[in-house]
């Protein structure tokens, strides 16, 4: 799984590095920070469009070949980002860079889950996500520091190189995993007819927005609210990444024990953390502490939502797993956008924490509704089975000779 984790490292770096580089990007194109944040939203839009589209179109293709092609697409998108000479070209390039993101993580999760026993799927998926978390621990801080010293284009160029190396590593080391039996475009699309799939998608789509509302503006939160110099921003990003790495390392065990419990626990914890962050972000030690806890918690929640979607669509795993990343990137774009609206309204950078609390509570409400729906559906199914058995028994008794 090392090659898959390396791919996650590259994608995670390009996704989150933009947040640390917003001031430099804004300065290059002469725009305010919140307008530069559109690069985050366009990347997220690429993920949202690309994840389900690529999963459906590639339903019959070999998964290993898909992974290689997706990493080459990552290289292309980031190369274009590094070469962009105006804001519009950068936004287009970020959209292109986002297209393969969700499909890569989705297919990688399916491949990882297929290589282990069913009860170890949570841990396997979390291991694939380790690359994403190490990106936040090492890649994003380094990219931010390089962007401050050399230029933000360097970060995107480095990711393009990593993506090419990953494609070669996948070709050499990742075993071939057979497609699901009967896999087809129609079968993948049919998964969207299940309410449980949509409940899981909307839980991530809304609930995860809380984290992104805050993290999208971590650079100005550090300097304008925390009163720290810009040189500290990479360290703040590293602390968040450390939380994600530990969450991926140990969080899979929580998911293995209870997927639903991990979803509820994760969303409640995010709400509490964001409330405390909003109240104490002016104190540097608390800014560091709560960003660490946010990274730890969000990683457990991501793995739990991934497994929940895969369980809801056992006959369409690629689309289900990819849709998780699609929904999380709707959260990315929406969180960044709503946080930007609060800042533009003059409410200050800490207002993003309260936007985050509202989004996380809404996600929790959807998760609760999902459980109630599933219980009602199970009760209805059990009742129907009981009535069918009783009817069959009655028919048998009537047909027996007296």
LINCORJO-V548958 format. One record per backbone hydrogen bond with DSSP energy under -0.5 kcal/mol. CO is the residue of the C=O (numbers start at 1). NH is the residue of the N-H. If there is no record, write none. Layout:
BEGIN
CO:NH  CO:NH
END
This chain:
BEGIN
1:5  2:6  3:7  4:8  5:9  6:10  7:11  8:12  9:13  10:14  11:15  12:16  13:17  14:18  16:19  16:20  17:20  17:21  18:22  21:25  22:26  23:27  24:28  25:29  26:30  26:31  32:35  32:36  33:37  35:38  36:39  37:40  37:41  38:42  39:43  40:44  41:45  42:46  43:47  44:48  45:49  46:50  47:51  48:52  49:53  50:54  51:55  52:56  53:57  54:58  56:59  58:61  62:66  63:67  64:68  65:69  66:70  67:71  68:72  69:73  70:74  71:75  72:76  73:77  74:78  75:79  76:80  77:81  78:82  79:83  80:84  81:84  86:90  87:91  88:92  89:93  90:94  91:95  92:96  93:97  94:98  95:99  96:99  96:100  98:101  98:102  100:104  101:105  102:106  103:107  104:108  105:109  106:110  107:111  108:112  109:113  110:114  111:115  112:115  113:116  117:120  118:121  120:124  121:125  122:126  123:127  124:128  125:129  126:130  127:130  128:131  129:133  130:134  131:135  132:136  133:137  134:138  134:139  135:140  136:241  138:142  139:143  140:144  141:145  142:146  143:147  144:148  145:149  146:150  146:151  151:154  152:155  152:156  153:157  154:158  155:159  156:160  157:161  158:162  159:163  160:164  161:165  162:166  163:167  164:168  165:169  166:170  167:171  168:172  169:173  170:174  177:63  180:183  184:188  185:189  186:190  187:191  188:191  189:192  190:193  191:194  193:195  194:197  194:198  195:199  196:200  197:201  198:202  199:203  200:204  201:205  202:206  202:207  203:207  204:208  206:209  207:210  208:211  208:212  209:213  210:214  211:214  211:215  212:216  214:217  215:218  217:221  218:222  219:223  220:224  220:225  221:225  221:226  222:228  229:232  230:233  232:235  232:236  233:237  234:238  235:239  236:240  237:241  238:242  239:243  240:244  241:245  242:246  243:247  244:248  245:249  246:250  247:251  248:252  250:253  250:254  251:254  251:255  252:256  253:257  254:258  258:262  259:263  260:264  261:265  262:266  263:267  264:268  265:269  266:270  267:271  268:272  269:273  270:274  271:275  272:276  273:277  274:278  275:279  276:280  277:281  280:283  282:284  283:286  283:287  284:288  285:289  286:290  287:291  288:292  289:293  290:294  291:295  292:296  293:297  294:298  295:299  296:300  297:301  298:302  299:303  300:304  301:305  302:306  303:307  304:308  305:309  306:310  307:311  308:312  309:313  311:314  313:316  316:320  317:321  318:322  319:323  320:324  321:325  322:326  323:327  324:328  325:329  326:330  327:331  328:332  329:333  330:334  331:335  332:336  333:337  334:338  335:339  336:340  337:341  338:342  339:343  340:344  341:345  342:347  343:346  348:351  349:352  350:353  350:354  351:355  352:356  353:357  354:358  355:359  356:360  357:361  358:362  359:363  360:364  361:365  362:366  363:367  364:368  365:369  366:370  367:371  368:372  369:373  370:374  371:375  372:376  373:377  374:378  375:379  376:380  377:381  378:382  379:383  380:384  381:385  382:386  383:387  384:388  385:389  386:390  387:391  388:392  389:393  390:394  391:395  392:396  393:397  394:398  395:399  396:400
END
